Amino acid sequence: MIRLENVEYIAGDFRAGFDAEIPKGSFVGILGPSGGGKTTLLCLLAGFAQPQAGRIWMAGEDVTQATPAARPVTMLFQEHNLFAHLSAFENAALGLAPSLTLSAGETAQVEAALARVGLAGKAGNKPAELSGGERQRVALARALLRDKPVLLLDEPFAGLGPKLRREMLQLVMDLQAERGLTVILVSHEPDDLKMAASHAAFISQGRMSAIVPIARFFDEPQLADYL
Amino acid sequence: MVESDGSLSGMRIAPSALIVAGVMAIAIIPALAALGLSASSSGAPNWDYLWQAARFTLLQATFSTLLSAGLAVPVALVLARRNFVGRSLLMQLFAVPQSLPPLVAVLGLLALFGQAGLIAGMPSIYGLSGILLAHVFFNLPFAVRLLLAGLDTIPGESWRLAAQLGMGRVEIFRIIERPVIVQALPGIAGLIFMLCVTSFTIVLTLGGGPRAATLEVAIYQALRFDYEPRLALMLSLAQLVLCAAFMAFATRFATPMAASAGMGVRSERPTTRGALDAPLLLLAGLFVAAPLAAVAVAGLEADVLKLLTQARTWQAIATSTLIAVAAASLALALALPLARMAGRGVKAFQLLGQITLLIPPIVLGAGWFLLGHRLPDWSAPLFVILGNALMALPFALTALLGAFTRAAAVDDRLCESLGLQGLARLRLIDWPQLRRAVALAFVLAVMVSFGDLGVIAFFGTEDFVTLPFLLFQRLGSYRTDDAAGLALILMLLALALAGLADRLGERRT
């Protein structure tokens, strides 16, 4: 379970406040306008931003002061998830060893992860030789290798067409089921949430609505304006 | 070829651009012809001398490049890694040499390391060591700024990833920093190499003899001291071949955008420290600041106020100003039509603006010098204006190109669909958006011309004296005090112009 306890974050003119509980194993969709604070929420959870006040708990531990590497979290960005000069294999392998020195067993692990996300034949390809969807698959393979219980997705499929986006979401749902992950997905697309999310919340002007089961989410009155 | 370019994309070549091309042809072709005709003049070809000059040109350029680019890497890495009080001051200091006339740096180094310099007991500064010092003074900070601009392009996500994956210093260098540097370094090194191959003033003043003469200095000496046109032709051909060979080689690498060399704004990267950071930055800062301080100290000691009461000083300042304003106006008149066409994607016009990279101003100066012999005295300033304008053209064009490319991409279609054209378009659309770029291009061109000693070296006389030429004369006749004072004046004027250019460049974005 993830808990944000009176978390406050201020950067220049922007203020955000979060107080929420995210159940373990849930798939939470976050919807809301640009600049509302969706990415800020993910950055606070991942440790890329430090709150001025409040505490963040994960699996019973206070991680407010923990470095990004020490948190049980992997975050996927919209772009620049890969290093352009490294192959798909190397980019994924960074999840096991940032020095890229792998044992034979680890090499097999990386290959298995790439195969799991559907990139079996493309281990040697550089990011420039991969499609947008394939690049995000590499990032997902790396997340598998990192093997952290929380997966944060910051609109990672925003640039993809509808069919491809559904395929990628399906892959994330499958991985979630296999590994028992807690997933938080930031998206612009209500359809993404309808397909994949078990719960959802709306973030606007630095505030988050209550996290409710997806079945109830689309009845919320504040959503009507946005949609 | 130009016409086919135009018709292919359904684009009209503006008549003004063709006129510019014609003017440049009229300026350049007779110079080359005059050099060519001197082949028939007497004198045995001095192959040994040619070979020696060519070898020294490449030697000093290679060493200068290795030193400048090599030392720039650790300095840029530390600057990228750390945020500290005074960092922006150091970045501003590193921007100074680029806007200084080479003569100012030479005087600064002489004031430090010369025979009567502040630091006594050094081996003679004249020769290769002095040339290298001066070239590193100019190019080390330049390379640092270009490398930092490259490191600044690392996206914020990379630093987040590094933090999430728990990368240490070594991994960050291997996986994030090194690829950026490896990619940027060939272009930067190529640029520095070219600047050093065509470096004239520094080699002329610090070379100290025929053993340490580059091809360009040898061309100058062959004409002005010995009057051996045939030798000058051979040297010029060698220099042209060198430039052409290098240009062909350099097009394989991405050229760093000098204009985009940033102030090194650190995005999201975490600060990391090393024990050697502070000494390294201190040394680099001192290396750049010391010659500047030495110019100021030596200039004040030399009684710069007395110099300012002398008519000769003011005459030189006035001549320099007139020449610079005329050259900058001409450069702008040439650059505007070229920028318009280049902005629309007709590459040939951009290359035309950079012709002096292929045909160095010294070679043009040599050709005009041979022509000028048969022309009356009043033609000398015209050649200097022409030469300086062509030298300034690449800088003016670069300053304009961004704004014109944007204007062509955004405004052309809109204006065409609205039927906006001619004067109305100029007044309502172009001028308000482009005037800042135009002003910047003008100031940059004035800077180039004001500090130049290359073309004036051929045409300067007792009666036709610019500020750099006066300084050069004083230096040559061992009137060191006067030279020091003039260097201070020249430095202050250059810094004032640079400040103006900075402000114009900043507000443009």
Interface residues (C-beta under 8 A of the other chain):
Chain A: A46 G47 F48 T67 P68 A69 A70 V73 T74 M75 F77 E79 H80 N81 F83 A84 H85 L86 L94 G95 P98 S99 L100 R146
Chain B: P155 G156 E157 S158 R160 L161 A162 A163 Q164 L165 G166 M167 G168 V170 E171 R174 I175 I176 P179 E268
